[in-house]
Amino acid sequence: MTSLIRRKKQQIILAVGLPGSGKSTYFRKRGIQPLSSDTMRRWLLDDETDQSQQHHVFAALRYLLELRLRLGRKTNYVDATNLTRQDRRHYFQMAKHHDCELRAIFFDVPLATCQRRNRRRQRRVPDEVMERMARQLAPPTRAEGFTRITIVRK
C-alpha cells in the first residue's frame, strides 16, 4: 500500500497597505521576521527612510526571497507597501516559477488613521506623499491571482 504524502506548497505572503497601516507591527506581534523594505534600506543605505535607491532595495529583497524559495523555505513574508499591481508583479512571477501560493495581507486602514500613526513616528512620511500613495492603492484581489487575502482593519 502506498501512502500519499501531501506536501504543503511554499507560500509568499505579501503585506499590502499604506505606511502607518500596521504592517510591521502585525508581524512583530506575531513573532514573524519578514523580508522588509525598511530593513533592506537600513542594510544597504544605513537609513531606512532613504528612498533614493528603490531599485536596489527591492532587487535585494527579491534576491533574498528567491534564495529562500530555492532553499525550500515554506512560508515567506514580505513587509513593504506593495500598493499597486505593478509593485506586486515580480512576486507573481516568482510564485509561478516556484509553483507556490501567493497570498496577501491587506491592511485596510483609513488614510486619517495612517497619517495619525505616522505623525507619532520618528521616520515620518510627508502628508502629501501619504495622500498620493492612498490614491495609488489598489487593494489585492483574487482576480489578480492571490490564492488567499486576509484583511486587517486595525
C-alpha positions in Angstrom: 0.0 0.0 0.0 1.4 3.4 -1.0 0.9 6.3 1.2 0.2 9.7 -0.2 2.1 12.4 1.5 0.5 15.8 0.9 3.3 18.4 0.8 2.4 21.9 1.8 3.1 24.3 -1.0 5.6 27.1 -0.4 3.9 30.4 0.2 4.8 34.1 -0.5 2.7 36.3 1.8 2.7 40.0 0.8 1.7 42.8 3.2 -0.3 45.4 1.2 -1.0 48.8 2.9 -0.1 52.4 3.4 2.7 53.5 5.7 1.3 53.5 9.3 -1.4 50.9 8.5 0.2 48.4 10.9 2.1 46.1 8.7 5.4 45.9 10.7 3.5 45.9 14.0 1.4 43.0 12.8 4.5 40.9 12.0 6.3 41.9 15.2 3.4 41.0 17.4 3.3 37.5 15.9 7.0 36.9 16.1 7.4 36.9 12.3 10.5 38.2 10.8 9.6 39.2 7.2 11.8 40.3 4.4 11.3 44.1 4.8 12.0 47.0 2.5 12.8 49.1 5.6 15.4 46.6 6.7 16.9 46.4 3.2 17.3 50.2 3.3 18.9 50.1 6.7 21.3 47.4 5.5 22.2 48.9 2.1 21.9 52.6 2.9 22.3 52.9 6.7 18.9 54.7 6.7 15.5 53.1 6.5 14.0 56.4 5.3 16.3 56.8 2.3 14.1 56.4 -0.8 16.9 57.2 -3.3 17.8 53.6 -4.2 14.4 51.9 -4.5 15.6 49.7 -7.4 18.5 48.3 -5.4 16.4 47.9 -2.2 13.8 45.8 -4.0 16.3 43.9 -6.1 18.0 42.9 -2.8 14.6 42.0 -1.2 13.6 39.9 -4.2 17.0 38.2 -4.3 16.7 37.1 -0.7 13.1 35.9 -1.4 14.3 33.9 -4.4 17.0 32.4 -2.3 14.6 31.4 0.4 12.3 29.7 -2.1 15.3 27.8 -3.7 16.3 26.7 -0.2 12.8 25.3 0.3 11.6 27.7 3.0 7.8 27.1 3.2 6.5 30.5 4.4 8.0 33.7 3.2 6.6 37.1 4.3 7.3 40.4 2.6 6.8 43.7 4.5 6.5 46.6 2.1 3.7 48.8 0.9 3.0 46.8 -2.3 0.4 49.3 -3.3 -0.2 48.6 -7.0 -0.4 45.6 -9.3 2.8 46.8 -10.8 4.5 46.7 -7.4 3.4 43.1 -7.0 4.1 41.7 -10.4 7.5 40.3 -9.6 6.1 38.3 -6.8 3.5 36.7 -9.1 6.3 35.8 -11.5 8.3 34.2 -8.6 5.2 32.3 -7.3 4.6 30.9 -10.8 8.2 30.0 -11.3 8.4 28.1 -8.0 4.8 26.8 -8.1 3.9 28.4 -4.8 0.9 30.2 -3.4 0.8 33.9 -3.3 -1.2 35.4 -0.5 -1.9 38.9 0.6 -2.5 40.5 4.0 -4.3 43.7 3.1 -4.2 46.4 5.8 -7.5 48.2 5.0 -6.9 51.2 7.4 -8.3 54.7 6.7 -5.8 57.3 5.5 -6.5 59.5 8.5 -5.6 56.7 10.9 -2.4 56.0 9.0 -1.5 59.7 9.0 -2.1 60.0 12.8 0.1 57.0 13.4 2.7 58.4 11.0 2.9 61.7 12.9 3.9 59.8 16.1 6.9 58.1 14.3 10.4 59.2 14.2 10.6 58.4 10.5 7.7 60.3 9.0 6.2 60.2 5.5 5.0 63.6 4.5 1.2 64.0 4.4 1.2 64.8 0.7 3.1 61.6 -0.1 0.7 59.6 2.1 -2.2 61.2 0.1 -0.6 60.3 -3.2 0.0 56.7 -2.0 -3.6 56.4 -0.9 -4.7 57.4 -4.4 -2.4 54.8 -5.9 -3.5 52.0 -3.6 -5.1 49.1 -5.5 -6.4 46.5 -3.0 -5.3 43.0 -3.8 -7.9 40.7 -5.4 -8.4 37.0 -6.2 -8.8 38.0 -9.8 -5.3 39.5 -9.7 -4.1 36.0 -8.8 -3.9 35.8 -5.0 -4.8 32.5 -3.6 -6.0 34.0 -0.3 -6.4 37.5 1.0 -6.6 38.3 4.7 -8.0 41.7 5.6 -6.8 43.6 8.7 -8.8 46.7 9.7 -7.0 48.0 12.8 
